[in-house]
Amino acid sequence: MDSEHHSIVIREASLEEILSVHREIPEFQGEVSLDFYKNRLGNKSYLALVAELEGELLGFKIGYEGENPKIFYSWMGGVKPEFRKMRIAESLADYQEKWALEKGFDTVYFKTRNRFSDMINFAFKRGFQIVDFFRKGEVEDFRIVMMKKLDGSKIEF
């Protein structure tokens, strides 16, 4: 950051804003539309967040209520490459977890792919654990399911 100390704002966002940032994350392949988000979210309770600096959207995070009403699914997120290593992902995750706890969720989980080691390491640092995985495509595309109790307690199955 420069000496003027501009601060990054984390705020709730529209699906249009989420889509605009999504399109700038190189790890996401294929074209997506607003319907991609609307169809997945349906009538579920959800939280859509963006990180913003002086009107520019730097990253996003979106999640929704899982099949179990106590479990929040952190569905998707990303930070534009030129803004990584600025703790934006951490700030988005902090906001999401605080919001989820306030809304009565006790657990957060997400799925990632084996090839996204930065995401897996990020999750470990935040207290997530691998609770499942499933084979899909090549080994680097195997899905890894990670979970965290918001109160810090032990995950039990």
C-alpha positions as CSV (number, residue, x, y, z in Angstrom):
1,M,0.0,0.0,0.0
2,D,1.1,3.5,-0.6
3,S,1.7,6.1,2.1
4,E,-1.8,7.5,1.9
5,H,-3.1,4.4,3.7
6,H,-6.1,3.7,1.5
7,S,-8.2,1.0,3.2
8,I,-9.8,-1.9,1.6
9,V,-13.5,-2.2,2.3
10,I,-15.3,-5.5,2.7
11,R,-19.0,-5.2,2.0
12,E,-22.1,-7.1,0.9
13,A,-22.4,-7.1,-2.9
14,S,-24.8,-7.7,-5.7
15,L,-24.6,-10.8,-7.9
16,E,-23.6,-8.5,-10.8
17,E,-20.6,-7.3,-8.8
18,I,-19.7,-10.8,-7.9
19,L,-19.9,-11.9,-11.5
20,S,-17.7,-9.0,-12.6
21,V,-14.9,-10.0,-10.3
22,H,-15.4,-13.7,-11.0
23,R,-14.6,-13.1,-14.7
24,E,-11.2,-11.6,-13.7
25,I,-10.0,-14.6,-11.7
26,P,-7.8,-16.7,-14.0
27,E,-8.3,-20.0,-12.0
28,F,-12.0,-20.0,-13.0
29,Q,-12.3,-21.5,-16.4
30,G,-15.2,-21.1,-18.8
31,E,-17.7,-18.3,-19.3
32,V,-20.3,-17.7,-16.5
33,S,-23.4,-15.7,-16.5
34,L,-25.7,-14.2,-13.8
35,D,-27.9,-17.2,-14.2
36,F,-25.0,-19.4,-13.1
37,Y,-25.2,-17.7,-9.7
38,K,-29.0,-17.3,-9.6
39,N,-29.6,-20.9,-10.4
40,R,-27.2,-22.2,-7.7
41,L,-28.5,-19.8,-5.0
42,G,-32.2,-20.3,-5.7
43,N,-34.1,-19.3,-2.6
44,K,-31.3,-20.1,-0.2
45,S,-30.1,-17.7,2.4
46,Y,-26.7,-16.4,1.1
47,L,-24.0,-13.9,1.6
48,A,-22.2,-12.2,-1.3
49,L,-19.1,-10.1,-0.4
50,V,-16.6,-8.0,-2.3
51,A,-13.4,-6.4,-1.4
52,E,-13.2,-2.8,-2.8
53,L,-10.5,-0.1,-2.9
54,E,-11.4,3.3,-4.2
55,G,-14.3,1.9,-6.3
56,E,-12.3,-1.0,-7.8
57,L,-13.4,-4.5,-6.9
58,L,-10.4,-6.6,-5.9
59,G,-12.0,-9.9,-4.8
60,F,-15.2,-11.7,-3.8
61,K,-16.5,-14.5,-1.7
62,I,-20.0,-16.0,-1.8
63,G,-21.6,-18.7,0.2
64,Y,-25.0,-20.0,1.2
65,E,-27.0,-22.1,3.7
66,G,-26.2,-25.8,3.2
67,E,-28.7,-28.7,3.4
68,N,-28.2,-28.6,7.2
69,P,-29.4,-25.2,8.5
70,K,-26.4,-25.0,10.9
71,I,-23.8,-25.5,8.1
72,F,-22.7,-22.7,5.8
73,Y,-21.3,-23.6,2.4
74,S,-18.5,-21.2,1.4
75,W,-19.1,-21.8,-2.3
76,M,-16.7,-19.6,-4.3
77,G,-14.3,-16.8,-4.0
78,G,-11.2,-15.3,-5.4
79,V,-8.9,-12.3,-5.5
80,K,-7.5,-10.7,-8.7
81,P,-3.9,-11.8,-9.1
82,E,-2.4,-8.3,-8.8
83,F,-4.0,-7.9,-5.4
84,R,-3.0,-11.2,-3.8
85,K,-0.8,-11.3,-0.7
86,M,-2.6,-8.3,0.7
87,R,-4.7,-10.3,3.2
88,I,-7.9,-9.7,1.1
89,A,-8.9,-13.4,1.2
90,E,-8.4,-13.4,5.0
91,S,-10.5,-10.3,5.3
92,L,-13.3,-11.8,3.2
93,A,-13.2,-15.0,5.1
94,D,-13.2,-13.2,8.5
95,Y,-16.3,-11.3,7.5
96,Q,-18.0,-14.4,6.2
97,E,-17.3,-16.4,9.3
98,K,-18.4,-13.6,11.7
99,W,-21.6,-13.2,9.6
100,A,-22.3,-17.0,9.6
101,L,-21.8,-17.2,13.4
102,E,-24.2,-14.3,13.9
103,K,-26.8,-15.9,11.7
104,G,-26.7,-19.1,13.8
105,F,-24.4,-21.3,11.7
106,D,-21.9,-23.4,13.7
107,T,-19.9,-24.8,10.8
108,V,-18.4,-23.6,7.5
109,Y,-17.2,-25.9,4.7
110,F,-16.1,-25.7,1.2
111,K,-14.8,-27.8,-1.7
112,T,-11.6,-27.2,-3.6
113,R,-9.4,-29.1,-6.1
114,N,-6.2,-30.9,-5.3
115,R,-4.3,-28.6,-7.6
116,F,-5.2,-25.5,-5.6
117,S,-2.5,-25.9,-2.9
118,D,-2.6,-22.2,-2.0
119,M,-6.3,-22.6,-1.1
120,I,-5.7,-25.8,0.9
121,N,-2.8,-24.1,2.8
122,F,-5.0,-21.0,3.4
123,A,-7.7,-23.2,4.8
124,F,-5.3,-25.1,7.1
125,K,-4.0,-21.8,8.5
126,R,-7.7,-20.8,9.3
127,G,-8.4,-24.0,11.2
128,F,-10.1,-26.0,8.5
129,Q,-9.6,-29.8,8.3
130,I,-10.0,-32.2,5.3
131,V,-13.1,-34.2,6.0
132,D,-13.7,-35.9,2.7
133,F,-12.5,-36.1,-0.9
134,F,-13.8,-37.5,-4.1
135,R,-12.4,-38.5,-7.4
136,K,-13.4,-36.4,-10.4
137,G,-11.2,-36.2,-13.5
138,E,-7.5,-36.3,-13.2
139,V,-5.7,-36.5,-9.8
140,E,-5.2,-32.7,-9.8
141,D,-8.9,-32.2,-10.1
142,F,-9.9,-34.5,-7.3
143,R,-12.2,-32.6,-4.9
144,I,-11.2,-32.0,-1.4
145,V,-13.9,-31.1,1.2
146,M,-12.7,-28.9,4.1
147,M,-14.6,-28.0,7.3
148,K,-14.3,-25.8,10.3
149,K,-16.4,-25.4,13.5
150,L,-16.9,-21.7,14.0
151,D,-16.5,-22.0,17.8
152,G,-13.2,-23.8,17.5
153,S,-14.6,-27.1,18.8
154,K,-13.8,-30.5,17.3
155,I,-15.5,-31.7,14.2
156,E,-17.4,-34.9,14.8
157,F,-19.0,-37.3,12.4
